[in-house]
Amino acid sequence: QVQLVESGGGLVQPGGSLRLSCSASGFTFSRLTMSWYRQAPGKERELVADIRSSGDSTNYANSAKGRFTISRDNTKNTVYLQMNSLKPEDTAVYYCKARSVWLGVTNDYWGQGTQVTVSS
């Protein structure tokens, strides 16, 4: 059974840090491109960062550059998002996504999301 489970969200003050984790099961994790998205109330879901299967290539939204770091541990089937210097506008539900491409077929899988609230 394919499953993604996010954790690590919570309430943090502006300027603080959080580390999100996404644990995957039911996949060959090392073949997946992993991404973090977020969705704030009333807004569309947007890409925050992604990381290729080997971990040697990452991509960030402009809003995340310099503050967030995506990483993965293929031995633990887990992807992380380290978020520093958090701002109120980072408040959102953060989702993990796994993309599998096999024999020309692309499948995307989503976690249930974890709430991040940045507020004093």
Accessible surface in RSA format (square Angstrom, percent):
REM  Atomic radii and reference values for relative SASA: ProtOr
REM  Chains: A
REM  Algorithm: Lee & Richards
REM  Probe-radius: 1.40
REM  Slices: 20
REM RES _ NUM      All-atoms   Total-Side   Main-Chain    Non-polar    All polar
REM                ABS   REL    ABS   REL    ABS   REL    ABS   REL    ABS   REL
RES GLN A   1   192.62 107.7 129.88  94.9  62.73 149.4  55.36 117.8 137.25 104.1
RES VAL A   2    60.34  39.7  39.32  35.6  21.01  50.6  39.32  34.2  21.01  57.0
RES GLN A   3    92.74  51.9  87.83  64.2   4.91  11.7  16.64  35.4  76.10  57.7
RES LEU A   4     8.97   5.0   0.86   0.6   8.12  20.4   0.86   0.6   8.12  21.8
RES VAL A   5    67.83  44.6  65.56  59.3   2.27   5.5  65.56  57.0   2.27   6.2
RES GLU A   6     8.08   4.6   0.00   0.0   8.08  19.2   0.00   0.0   8.08   6.6
RES SER A   7    59.32  50.1  54.68  73.0   4.64  10.7  40.51  86.3  18.81  26.4
RES GLY A   8    37.12  45.8   0.00   N/A  37.12  45.8  24.30  66.7  12.82  28.7
RES GLY A   9    28.89  35.6   0.00   N/A  28.89  35.6   2.20   6.0  26.69  59.8
RES GLY A  10    30.03  37.0   0.00   N/A  30.03  37.0  29.95  82.2   0.09   0.2
RES LEU A  11   131.94  73.5  99.04  70.9  32.91  82.7  99.06  69.6  32.89  88.5
RES VAL A  12    20.74  13.6  16.32  14.8   4.43  10.7  20.74  18.0   0.00   0.0
RES GLN A  13   122.69  68.6 120.61  88.1   2.08   5.0  31.69  67.4  91.01  69.0
RES PRO A  14    61.13  44.5  39.10  35.6  22.02  80.1  39.57  32.7  21.56 134.0
RES GLY A  15    56.52  69.7   0.00   N/A  56.52  69.7  30.16  82.8  26.36  59.0
RES GLY A  16    22.04  27.2   0.00   N/A  22.04  27.2  20.95  57.5   1.10   2.5
RES SER A  17    58.15  49.1  38.17  50.9  19.99  46.0  22.08  47.0  36.08  50.5
RES LEU A  18    33.91  18.9  29.07  20.8   4.84  12.2  33.91  23.8   0.00   0.0
RES ARG A  19   131.87  55.4 116.59  59.4  15.28  36.4  28.20  38.5 103.67  62.8
RES LEU A  20     0.00   0.0   0.00   0.0   0.00   0.0   0.00   0.0   0.00   0.0
RES SER A  21    24.20  20.4  24.17  32.3   0.03   0.1  12.18  25.9  12.02  16.8
RES CYS A  22     0.00   0.0   0.00   0.0   0.00   0.0   0.00   0.0   0.00   0.0
RES SER A  23    56.96  48.1  54.00  72.1   2.96   6.8  26.47  56.4  30.49  42.7
RES ALA A  24     5.71   5.3   0.24   0.4   5.47  12.4   0.45   0.6   5.26  13.9
RES SER A  25    52.74  44.6  49.93  66.6   2.81   6.5  43.74  93.1   9.00  12.6
RES GLY A  26    53.09  65.5   0.00   N/A  53.09  65.5  21.75  59.7  31.34  70.2
RES PHE A  27    34.13  17.1   7.65   4.7  26.48  68.9  15.37   9.3  18.76  53.7
RES THR A  28    76.97  54.7  64.06  64.9  12.91  30.8  36.55  49.1  40.42  61.1
RES PHE A  29     5.27   2.6   1.17   0.7   4.10  10.7   1.17   0.7   4.10  11.7
RES SER A  30    57.48  48.6  46.64  62.2  10.83  25.0  25.36  54.0  32.12  45.0
RES ARG A  31   150.48  63.2 127.34  64.9  23.14  55.1  44.97  61.5 105.51  63.9
RES LEU A  32     5.22   2.9   5.22   3.7   0.00   0.0   5.22   3.7   0.00   0.0
RES THR A  33    33.61  23.9  32.53  33.0   1.09   2.6  17.23  23.1  16.39  24.8
RES MET A  34     0.00   0.0   0.00   0.0   0.00   0.0   0.00   0.0   0.00   0.0
RES SER A  35     4.27   3.6   4.27   5.7   0.00   0.0   0.00   0.0   4.27   6.0
RES TRP A  36     0.00   0.0   0.00   0.0   0.00   0.0   0.00   0.0   0.00   0.0
RES TYR A  37    41.02  19.1  41.02  23.3   0.00   0.0  17.85  13.4  23.17  28.6
RES ARG A  38    17.42   7.3  17.39   8.9   0.03   0.1   2.55   3.5  14.87   9.0
RES GLN A  39    61.52  34.4  57.41  42.0   4.11   9.8  10.68  22.7  50.84  38.6
RES ALA A  40    21.73  20.0  18.46  28.5   3.26   7.4  18.89  26.6   2.84   7.5
RES PRO A  41   120.03  87.5  91.74  83.6  28.28 102.8 104.11  86.0  15.91  98.9
RES GLY A  42    92.50 114.1   0.00   N/A  92.50 114.1  45.39 124.6  47.11 105.5
RES LYS A  43   142.52  69.5 130.33  80.0  12.19  29.0  81.76  73.6  60.76  64.7
RES GLU A  44   153.30  88.0 140.49 106.3  12.81  30.5  58.11 112.4  95.19  77.7
RES ARG A  45    90.00  37.8  65.73  33.5  24.27  57.8  22.45  30.7  67.54  40.9
RES GLU A  46    79.94  45.9  76.19  57.6   3.75   8.9  29.02  56.1  50.92  41.6
RES LEU A  47    53.41  29.7  43.87  31.4   9.54  24.0  43.87  30.8   9.54  25.7
RES VAL A  48     2.31   1.5   1.88   1.7   0.43   1.0   2.31   2.0   0.00   0.0
RES ALA A  49     0.00   0.0   0.00   0.0   0.00   0.0   0.00   0.0   0.00   0.0
RES ASP A  50    30.49  21.4  30.49  30.3   0.00   0.0   1.02   2.4  29.47  29.4
RES ILE A  51     4.37   2.5   4.32   3.2   0.05   0.1   4.37   3.1   0.00   0.0
RES ARG A  52   144.30  60.6 144.19  73.5   0.11   0.3  25.23  34.5 119.07  72.2
RES SER A  53    35.16  29.7  34.42  45.9   0.74   1.7   2.84   6.0  32.32  45.3
RES SER A  54    79.77  67.4  45.75  61.1  34.02  78.4  47.68 101.5  32.08  44.9
RES GLY A  55    27.72  34.2   0.00   N/A  27.72  34.2   7.33  20.1  20.38  45.7
RES ASP A  56   122.79  86.0  81.61  81.2  41.18  97.4  45.25 106.5  77.54  77.3
RES SER A  57    53.05  44.8  47.22  63.0   5.83  13.4  24.28  51.7  28.77  40.3
RES THR A  58    62.11  44.2  33.08  33.5  29.03  69.2  12.63  17.0  49.48  74.8
RES ASN A  59    72.82  50.2  69.12  66.8   3.70   8.9  20.49  49.3  52.33  50.6
RES TYR A  60    46.13  21.5  36.51  20.8   9.62  25.0  30.17  22.7  15.95  19.7
RES ALA A  61    27.96  25.7  17.88  27.6  10.08  22.9  27.84  39.2   0.12   0.3
RES ASN A  62   127.95  88.2 106.21 102.6  21.74  52.3  33.48  80.6  94.47  91.3
RES SER A  63    56.28  47.6  37.54  50.1  18.74  43.2  44.66  95.1  11.61  16.3
RES ALA A  64     0.50   0.5   0.41   0.6   0.09   0.2   0.50   0.7   0.00   0.0
RES LYS A  65   121.35  59.2 103.37  63.4  17.99  42.8  60.00  54.0  61.35  65.3
RES GLY A  66    88.11 108.7   0.00   N/A  88.11 108.7  44.52 122.2  43.59  97.6
RES ARG A  67    32.74  13.7  27.51  14.0   5.23  12.4  25.46  34.8   7.28   4.4
RES PHE A  68     7.14   3.6   0.27   0.2   6.87  17.9   0.27   0.2   6.87  19.7
RES THR A  69    73.27  52.1  72.55  73.5   0.72   1.7  43.95  59.0  29.31  44.3
RES ILE A  70     5.32   3.0   0.00   0.0   5.32  12.8   0.00   0.0   5.32  14.4
RES SER A  71    47.38  40.0  46.47  62.0   0.91   2.1  32.31  68.8  15.07  21.1
RES ARG A  72    32.01  13.4   4.87   2.5  27.15  64.6   5.42   7.4  26.59  16.1
RES ASP A  73    39.40  27.6  35.51  35.3   3.90   9.2  13.61  32.0  25.79  25.7
RES ASN A  74    52.81  36.4  34.70  33.5  18.11  43.6  18.55  44.6  34.26  33.1
RES THR A  75   128.01  91.0  89.17  90.4  38.84  92.6  86.91 116.7  41.10  62.1
RES LYS A  76   136.02  66.4 116.54  71.5  19.48  46.4  70.92  63.8  65.09  69.3
RES ASN A  77    52.01  35.9  52.01  50.3   0.00   0.0   5.37  12.9  46.63  45.1
RES THR A  78    13.13   9.3  13.13  13.3   0.00   0.0   5.10   6.8   8.03  12.1
RES VAL A  79     0.00   0.0   0.00   0.0   0.00   0.0   0.00   0.0   0.00   0.0
RES TYR A  80    30.00  14.0  30.00  17.1   0.00   0.0  16.73  12.6  13.27  16.4
RES LEU A  81     0.00   0.0   0.00   0.0   0.00   0.0   0.00   0.0   0.00   0.0
RES GLN A  82    56.90  31.8  56.72  41.5   0.18   0.4  28.21  60.1  28.68  21.8
RES MET A  83     0.00   0.0   0.00   0.0   0.00   0.0   0.00   0.0   0.00   0.0
RES ASN A  84    59.18  40.8  59.18  57.2   0.00   0.0  15.94  38.4  43.23  41.8
RES SER A  85    59.81  50.5  55.19  73.7   4.63  10.7  19.79  42.1  40.03  56.1
RES LEU A  86     2.46   1.4   0.00   0.0   2.46   6.2   0.00   0.0   2.46   6.6
RES LYS A  87    88.14  43.0  87.41  53.6   0.72   1.7  39.63  35.7  48.50  51.7
RES PRO A  88    74.88  54.6  67.76  61.8   7.12  25.9  68.13  56.3   6.75  41.9
RES GLU A  89   118.67  68.1  93.96  71.1  24.71  58.8  60.02 116.1  58.65  47.9
RES ASP A  90     0.42   0.3   0.42   0.4   0.00   0.0   0.00   0.0   0.42   0.4
RES THR A  91    34.61  24.6  31.49  31.9   3.11   7.4  29.38  39.5   5.22   7.9
RES ALA A  92     1.38   1.3   0.83   1.3   0.55   1.2   1.38   1.9   0.00   0.0
RES VAL A  93    41.18  27.1  41.04  37.2   0.14   0.3  41.04  35.7   0.14   0.4
RES TYR A  94     0.00   0.0   0.00   0.0   0.00   0.0   0.00   0.0   0.00   0.0
RES TYR A  95    33.31  15.5  33.31  18.9   0.00   0.0   7.87   5.9  25.44  31.4
RES CYS A  96     0.00   0.0   0.00   0.0   0.00   0.0   0.00   0.0   0.00   0.0
RES LYS A  97    14.41   7.0  14.41   8.8   0.00   0.0   0.90   0.8  13.51  14.4
RES ALA A  98     0.00   0.0   0.00   0.0   0.00   0.0   0.00   0.0   0.00   0.0
RES ARG A  99    92.95  39.0  91.19  46.5   1.76   4.2  15.92  21.8  77.03  46.7
RES SER A 100    27.52  23.3  26.64  35.6   0.88   2.0   4.81  10.2  22.71  31.8
RES VAL A 101    93.62  61.6  68.71  62.2  24.91  60.0  68.71  59.7  24.91  67.6
RES TRP A 102   144.28  57.9 141.18  68.3   3.11   7.3 125.38  66.9  18.90  30.7
RES LEU A 103   153.70  85.6 114.82  82.1  38.88  97.7 127.58  89.6  26.12  70.3
RES GLY A 104    74.07  91.3   0.00   N/A  74.07  91.3  35.75  98.1  38.33  85.8
RES VAL A 105    87.22  57.4  83.63  75.7   3.59   8.7  86.43  75.1   0.79   2.2
RES THR A 106    70.36  50.0  44.92  45.5  25.44  60.6  26.09  35.0  44.27  66.9
RES ASN A 107    66.13  45.6  62.69  60.6   3.44   8.3   6.09  14.6  60.04  58.0
RES ASP A 108    59.37  41.6  31.86  31.7  27.51  65.0  11.49  27.0  47.89  47.8
RES TYR A 109    70.46  32.9  66.68  37.9   3.78   9.8  43.59  32.8  26.87  33.1
RES TRP A 110   102.82  41.3  73.42  35.5  29.39  69.0  56.68  30.2  46.14  74.8
RES GLY A 111     9.67  11.9   0.00   N/A   9.67  11.9   2.18   6.0   7.49  16.8
RES GLN A 112   114.47  64.0  83.04  60.7  31.43  74.8  73.22 155.8  41.25  31.3
RES GLY A 113    12.04  14.8   0.00   N/A  12.04  14.8   0.49   1.3  11.55  25.9
RES THR A 114    19.05  13.6  13.65  13.8   5.40  12.9   7.60  10.2  11.45  17.3
RES GLN A 115    86.86  48.6  77.83  56.9   9.03  21.5  49.51 105.4  37.34  28.3
RES VAL A 116     0.00   0.0   0.00   0.0   0.00   0.0   0.00   0.0   0.00   0.0
RES THR A 117    43.17  30.7  43.17  43.8   0.00   0.0  31.37  42.1  11.80  17.8
RES VAL A 118     4.58   3.0   0.00   0.0   4.58  11.0   0.00   0.0   4.58  12.4
RES SER A 119    55.74  47.1  48.89  65.2   6.86  15.8  20.10  42.8  35.64  49.9
RES SER A 120   126.28 106.7  66.36  88.6  59.92 138.0  48.07 102.4  78.22 109.6
END  Absolute sums over single chains surface
CHAIN  1 A     6510.5       4934.0       1576.5       3198.7       3311.8
END  Absolute sums over all chains
TOTAL          6510.5       4934.0       1576.5       3198.7       3311.8
